[in-house]
Structure formats: structure tokens, C-alpha cells
Amino acid sequence: MNFSLSLRLALIPLLLFAVGGCGKKKRETGVVRGKVIFGDKKVGGTVRFVAEDGAVGEGVIYTDGTYEVSEAPVGKCKVAIIVEHLRKKASNIPVAPGPGAGMRGMMGGQGGQSGPPAGAEAGKVAPKGIEAPGGTGRVPNAKYTPIPARYEDPNQSGLTFEVKLGEQEFNITLK
């Protein structure tokens, strides 16, 4: 009986290790910054990095053309520049409520999100704008700049980058 108890106690750490090791491994990501330009115009909207395995990272392209993707998937990525959502009139689109805000947050009450998204640089995000695809945050002073439709599809854009761990800069010139 003593042996059986000792054996069980010895197996507990092994069992905990096995169960704990079965969790899903978090994907490695990098931080990508840069500027998006089309001709002589700075493009606002959303930039989306899509890895070969389908993992996605995206971020807002500000009115000055700069962007940041804080969790771009590491590896070869196809890139899309999304601007079509900017055709909508910005004044009637609400700010998305924070998690668990319910109807009260939708109506601007306690628990709702207002103002810039977390981590946004001061002065870069204005309270007026429209929600970017994928909930990456509000597009400041949203202005629609038409670009060739192929750039909205990562499989047709022709834009590819190799994302590495850490920080990197990719400037994107659309033609």
C-alpha cells in the first residue's frame, strides 16, 4: 500500500507536465512598421499580413501613410492594403464597445470603449473615423483614396514580405 501511494505521488508531476504540454503553442510574431504610398498620395486604411498557414496580422494605416502591425506572423507573408471600407460615411458608425460592455457599452455608457485604441500613439488617432476590418481600431480622419482593386486581395496584390521576430520596416509603394 505504501508503494502504491509513493508511485501515485511520483506520477503526479509527470501527469501534470504531460497535460500542461498539450496546450496550443502561441504563434511567433514580429512588429512591422512602414509607410504606404500610391503615386504621390499617402494611403489610409488597413494593412493585412497573411502567412502561408493562414495566420493573419493587421493594423491601421494612418492618414500620413504610416502603419504598424504589432503581431505580424513570422515567415513569408502576402500583404493586402484595404481601403474599400473607407467609402462608407464615417459620421454614423459607432465606436465598438469594450469586452463585456453589453448594451450599456453600445450606448456609450460605462464599459464601452471610446477614443483611441489601446497602444495607439497620441495624436495619431482622432475620435472621428470608421472601424477598420478585423477590429484593428478606428481609422483616423478616414479619407478614401482609390487604389487598384488587386491590392485588397493578398493573393493578387503581388506584395510579399518575409517577417522575422523583432521589429522591421517595410515601406509599400503601390503602382
N, C-alpha and C positions, 0 to 999 in steps of 0.2 A: 504494500500500500504506500509506503514511503517512497519507493522507487517510482511508482506511478505518479505521485504528486510532484516529485522532482522533475520527471520527464515533462509533465504538462507545463510546469513553470519555465522550463528551459525552452519549450516550443513557442511560448507566447511571443517573445521578441521576434522570432523568425516569422511567425504568422503575421504580426503587425508590419514587419518590413515588406512581406510579400503583398499584403493588401494595400499598403501605402504606396508601393511602387507601381501599382496598376493604374494610377491616375493619368490623365491625358497630359502630355508634355506641352508646355507653352511654346508657341512658335517663336523663333528668333526674329527680331525686328531691328530695323535701323531708322535713323532720323534723316529725312531728306528735305532739303530746302532748295529754293531756287526762284527763278522768275519765268513767267510765261509771256511771250510776246508774239503778236501776229501782225506782220508788217511793221508799221510804226505805232501800233496800238498795244497798250497793256491790257491783257485779258483777265477778267474776273470770272469767278465760277468755282468749280471743284476739280481737283486733280485726283485721279484714281490710279493706284498701282496694283496690278493683278499678277500674282505669281503663277508659275506653271501648274501648281497644285490647286489653284483657285482661291488661295488666301488673298484678302484684299486689305489695302490700307489707303485711306483718302484724307484729304484736307482741303481747307478753303483757299482759294486764290483771291487775294485781296485786290482792291481797286488799283493799287500801284503795281500789280502783276506778280507780287511775291507770294510764295506759298510755303507751307511746312506740312509734312506728313510725319507725325511723331511715331507712328508704328507701321512703317512700310515693311512688308515681308521680305526677308533676306533671300537673295537669289535673283535669277533673271525674271524681270517683270515687264509686262506690257503696260503701256500707260494710256489713259484716256483723259481728255480735257472736256469737261461737261459744262455747257453754258445754256442749254435749252431751257432749263428751269428758271432762268432769269427773264424769260419772255413774260412771265406772269406779273401781274401788278403787285408790287411789294406791300402796299399800304394795308391790304386786307388779310394778310397772312399772319397768324398769331405766333408768339414765341412758344416753343414746345415746353410743357411743364416738366419739372424735375421728376425723378423716380418716385413713385408712390404718391404723387400730388393729387390724383383724382380730379374730380370736377372743380374743387376749390382752386387747385393749381391752374386749371384751364382758364379760370376766370381771373387769374392774376392774384389770387389770394396766397396766403402763407403756404409754402411748399412748392410753389411754382418757380420756374426759372425766369429771370428777367435779366437783361443786359448781356454782356459778352459771355461766350462760353468759357469754361474753366481753362486756364492756361493761355488765354489769348493775350497778346501784347496790348498794353494800354495804348489807346489812340488808334489802333488798327481796326477795331470793331465798333461800328456805330449801332445804335439801337434800332434803326430802320434798316430793313433788308428782308431777304426771304431765306427760308430754310434750305440749306444745301442738301443734295441727295445723300441718303445714308445717315442723316442726323449729325453731320460733322460740325455743325454750327451755323450761325447766321452769316450770310454773305453781306458784308458791309456796303452800304450805298449802292446796292445792286444795280448794275447797268448791263444791259445785254449788248455784247459785241459778237456779231455773227462770225462764225468760223466755218470752214468746210466740215460737213457732217461726218466725214470719216474719223475725225478726231474724237468724237463722242464714243466710239467703239474701240476698246483696246485691241481687238483682233484685226482692225482695219487701219488704225492710226499710223502704224509704222514706227511708233515711238517705243523703244525698249531701253531699259537700263538695268545694270547689274547692281542691286542693292547689297551693301555689306553691313556688318554690325558697326555701330557707332554713327557718327554724323558725316554727311556728304552733301555736296551741292550739285544739282542737275538743273541747268538752265535750258528751257524748252523754247525753241523758235518754230512757230507754225508757219507753213508756206501755203 
